[in-house]
Amino acid sequence: MAFLKKTGKKLGKILLNKYLIVFLAYTVFVTFFDQHSLIHRWQTHQKITQLEKEYKFYQEEIKSNRQKKYELQSSNNNLEKFAREHYYMKKENEDIFIIKE
C-alpha cells in the first residue's frame, strides 16, 4: 500500500510538472491549431504530390504533341492522311464511308 502512495505522489508530481504541461499544450497547439500545423502540412504535401503528377502528365502530352506537329509539318502525305482521318476531307470524285462500331 505504501508503494502505491509513493508511486501516486511521484506520478502526480510528474503530471503536474509545469514544463510537461507547457510541452503538451505546445504539442497540441502545433498539431491542430497553428497556421503551419502538421495537418495543414500533410494536406499541402498531398497537393504538391498531385500537382507533380499533373506536371509530369502534361510534360508527356507536350512532348507527344510536338512529335505529332513535326510529323504533320514534315510531309504533305502525313498532313493529307491527318486531314482525311480527323476532318473527313476528300478529293474530288471520291466517296467517304464512315463505319461506326
Secondary structure, DSSP 8 states (H G I E B T S, - for coil): -HHHHHHHHHHHHHHT-HHHHHHHHHHHIIIIISTT-HHHHHHHHHHHHHHHHHHHHHHHHHHHHHHHHHHHHH-HHHHHHHHHHHH----TT--------
